[in-house]
Amino acid sequence: MVTKTYDNIVVGGGAAGCVVAARLVAAGRRVLLLEGGYSNRHPLLDMPPGIFKMINGSRYMHYHTTDPQPHLNGRAHDIPQGNVLGGGSSVNAQVYIRGRPSDYEAWNDILRGNNDGADWSWNAVLRHFRGMEDNNRLLNDRHGAGGPLKVSDPGYIDQMSRWFVQAVQGLGEPFNPDFNGLSQRGVGFYQFMNRAGKRSSSAYAFIEPLLKDPRLDLKLQARAEKIIIENGRAKGIQYREKDGATSVAMADDAVVLSAGALITPKLLMLSGVGPADELKAHSIDVALDLPGVGENLVDHPEVPIISTANGKYGYHRQGDGWRMIRNGLQFKLFGSGPITSAGVEAGAFVNPGNPDGEPTIQAFCVPIVYLDRDTRSLVDDTYGLTITTVVVKPKSRGHVRLRSASPSDKPRVSPNLLKDPADMREMIAGQRFFLRALEATPLKERISKVAVPSPADLSDAALELHCKRFVKTNYHPAGTCKMGADGDPMAVLDARMRVRGIDGLRVCDMSAVPDINAGNTAAPAMMLGDRCASFILDAN
Ligand SMILES: Cc1cc2nc3c(=O)[nH]c(=O)nc-3n(C[C@H](O)[C@H](O)[C@H](O)COP(=O)(O)OP(=O)(O)OC[C@H]3O[C@@H](n4cnc5c(N)ncnc54)[C@H](O)[C@@H]3O)c2cc1C
């Protein structure tokens, strides 16, 4: 068994883990970054639309299947998670969204007044978002240029996306040139974490420049199994090397868990930190009874509206045969064309019930008939448009539990998407709103029919059934080791991301959030990485 000592160990080189590791190395720390997945260097991962080739089966993803969900008539659905350096930021659709000020002010309200006064207000987190950013269009008090993370307008915009943006304006929504600007509301084109058709993941943006730095020890396909805890302090990590050997690494300072919202709570529980009953049920010795570990799982539920087109619009077959060769050549020779798009360019944030209120629904305009295991047998594989609607502030909560005491078993996951009736109401309102967009000019002239939900019955009951049948993750599991106020028995972390009751242990990934931000989560995860590094460096 090999034992080596570092200043810090970061478990999981994902969106957040790469950032915290990079900042610690830059500050002079000797850091072990343990990443369970593969290298991020692969052409399909680099090019924006590569996600569509991988989403339904790739070694760069781990596919968690939920427990059967009773409120979805027993349905189970998959939750893919990145299994690669960069984590989700190496496999995601690259949409750059931070959430809105009220998300962070709400966290600050929960956390203020205790926890050593860590400030989570919008102005406090904005400094981190802005400092990391290299925006190719915007430079103002909200956006930065010159940072490591490349944020760009879409390299290519499909005509279907433009028609979507116009149709939603026709419904009275304003055109929004910057969803991370003064207001989220409206319709427009997203910005993306890429530049000139190449992904800007946390692996590329933060770790790549340090690969030759002797203070960084990056191990790939090295999977943490357990935290070594002695006398109430995290001392190190036991992990499995690529060749199957078991190794141990020790940390003089903090161990940082960044394995993502589904695996970080699993690692804590395997190490004896979690709800005592759950640990005992798997014959795990209890180091600390911390009932909040694995609870408070929150994710963005997504439901599709799938329509077929009356012409050859969108991305159907753009990755096949001669079109693939043409698009590949255009990309290689001129750095332009469909390959510079992630396959989604336009979107919207709306509040169907109260247009001037904060948006309740985010939409993605995907110019294809999106087929997965739920929709494949129901919809023709042809030209079309999928609009997905997402509840941005869901109330439903689920949990992550152990399947067994074996580190190689995936955890049991129950996200309870749309279980809370308020989430279902918001989702149905969102579906109705974007069904109207398909009937608005100039989209209506290009749509031949709506395939799901069936236009034959759009009653609330039918739409509810449709939502139950097709709801799935928007790929944003979060909240399973939440930061919380001192008196909250379910708080796993204090406001400096330290595990309550265990010294030398922090959680730095989307597990840490008290509530999910409105919108996508990769940029918030990177912000957490930057903040956690500041907390660690401040502490010394
Ligand atoms: C298919 C998909 C599409 C998405 N689209 C978008 C989008 O367009 N925009 C957006 O903002 N967000 C998107 N997201 C979400 C976003 O990428 C995630 O929210 C974000 O990556 C979460 O960051 P994290 O650091 O919490 O975890 P992750 O990025 O998941 O990182 C966890 C890391 O830990 C590693 N790991 C796990 N277990 C172990 C272990 N035992 N030992 C060592 N390492 C381990 C994993 O391999 C991974 O690298 C998408 C996600 C997916 C999966």
The ligand as a Tripos MOL2 file, in Angstrom:
@<TRIPOS>MOLECULE
LIG
   53    58     1     0     0
SMALL
NO_CHARGES

@<TRIPOS>ATOM
      1 C1        -25.4370   15.5590  -19.7660 C.3       1 LIG1
      2 C2        -25.3150   16.8050  -18.9470 C.ar      1 LIG1
      3 C3        -25.6570   18.0410  -19.5090 C.ar      1 LIG1
      4 C4        -25.5540   19.2030  -18.7450 C.ar      1 LIG1
      5 N1        -25.7570   20.4320  -19.3290 N.ar      1 LIG1
      6 C5        -25.4130   21.5540  -18.6480 C.ar      1 LIG1
      7 C6        -25.3310   22.8160  -19.2910 C.ar      1 LIG1
      8 O1        -25.5400   22.9360  -20.5000 O.2       1 LIG1
      9 N2        -24.9880   23.9000  -18.5420 N.ar      1 LIG1
     10 C7        -24.7100   23.7990  -17.2140 C.ar      1 LIG1
     11 O2        -24.4190   24.8160  -16.5790 O.2       1 LIG1
     12 N3        -24.7770   22.6240  -16.5770 N.ar      1 LIG1
     13 C8        -25.0740   21.5000  -17.2690 C.ar      1 LIG1
     14 N4        -25.0240   20.2950  -16.6520 N.ar      1 LIG1
     15 C9        -24.8280   20.2530  -15.1910 C.3       1 LIG1
     16 C10       -23.4110   20.5660  -14.7190 C.3       1 LIG1
     17 O3        -22.4420   20.0730  -15.6090 O.3       1 LIG1
     18 C11       -23.2520   19.9890  -13.3240 C.3       1 LIG1
     19 O4        -24.2150   20.5800  -12.4730 O.3       1 LIG1
     20 C12       -21.8700   20.2500  -12.7450 C.3       1 LIG1
     21 O5        -20.8950   19.6030  -13.5220 O.3       1 LIG1
     22 C13       -21.8170   19.7570  -11.3010 C.3       1 LIG1
     23 O6        -20.5490   20.0060  -10.8160 O.3       1 LIG1
     24 P1        -19.9810   19.2060   -9.5740 P.3       1 LIG1
     25 O7        -18.5930   19.6960   -9.3750 O.co2     1 LIG1
     26 O8        -20.9450   19.3000   -8.4680 O.co2     1 LIG1
     27 O9        -19.9570   17.6660  -10.0160 O.3       1 LIG1
     28 P2        -19.3600   16.9750  -11.3100 P.3       1 LIG1
     29 O10       -19.0220   17.9770  -12.3350 O.co2     1 LIG1
     30 O11       -20.2710   15.8730  -11.6690 O.co2     1 LIG1
     31 O12       -17.9860   16.3720  -10.7840 O.3       1 LIG1
     32 C14       -17.8600   15.2230   -9.9900 C.3       1 LIG1
     33 C15       -16.5560   14.5280  -10.3530 C.3       1 LIG1
     34 O13       -16.2400   13.5470   -9.3980 O.3       1 LIG1
     35 C16       -15.7710   12.3800  -10.0560 C.3       1 LIG1
     36 N5        -15.9830   11.2510   -9.1460 N.ar      1 LIG1
     37 C17       -17.1580   10.6600   -8.8240 C.ar      1 LIG1
     38 N6        -16.9430    9.6870   -7.9210 N.ar      1 LIG1
     39 C18       -15.6270    9.6900   -7.6490 C.ar      1 LIG1
     40 C19       -14.7920    8.9270   -6.7690 C.ar      1 LIG1
     41 N7        -15.2980    7.9670   -5.9780 N.pl3     1 LIG1
     42 N8        -13.4620    9.1920   -6.7400 N.ar      1 LIG1
     43 C20       -12.9100   10.1680   -7.5400 C.ar      1 LIG1
     44 N9        -13.6650   10.9040   -8.3900 N.ar      1 LIG1
     45 C21       -14.9960   10.6800   -8.4240 C.ar      1 LIG1
     46 C22       -16.5860   12.3300  -11.3330 C.3       1 LIG1
     47 O14       -15.9840   11.5270  -12.3210 O.3       1 LIG1
     48 C23       -16.6260   13.8110  -11.7050 C.3       1 LIG1
     49 O15       -15.5060   14.1950  -12.4930 O.3       1 LIG1
     50 C24       -25.1260   19.1170  -17.3900 C.ar      1 LIG1
     51 C25       -24.7800   17.8830  -16.8420 C.ar      1 LIG1
     52 C26       -24.8480   16.7360  -17.6070 C.ar      1 LIG1
     53 C27       -24.4530   15.4210  -16.9880 C.3       1 LIG1
@<TRIPOS>BOND
     1     1     2 1
     2     2     3 ar
     3     2    52 ar
     4     3     4 ar
     5     4     5 ar
     6     4    50 ar
     7     5     6 ar
     8     6     7 ar
     9     6    13 1
    10     7     8 2
    11     7     9 ar
    12     9    10 ar
    13    10    11 2
    14    10    12 ar
    15    12    13 ar
    16    13    14 ar
    17    14    15 1
    18    14    50 ar
    19    15    16 1
    20    16    17 1
    21    16    18 1
    22    18    19 1
    23    18    20 1
    24    20    21 1
    25    20    22 1
    26    22    23 1
    27    23    24 1
    28    24    25 2
    29    24    26 1
    30    24    27 1
    31    27    28 1
    32    28    29 2
    33    28    30 1
    34    28    31 1
    35    31    32 1
    36    32    33 1
    37    33    34 1
    38    33    48 1
    39    34    35 1
    40    35    36 1
    41    35    46 1
    42    36    37 ar
    43    36    45 ar
    44    37    38 ar
    45    38    39 ar
    46    39    40 ar
    47    39    45 ar
    48    40    41 1
    49    40    42 ar
    50    42    43 ar
    51    43    44 ar
    52    44    45 ar
    53    46    47 1
    54    46    48 1
    55    48    49 1
    56    50    51 ar
    57    51    52 ar
    58    52    53 1
@<TRIPOS>SUBSTRUCTURE
     1 LIG1         1 GROUP 0 **** ****
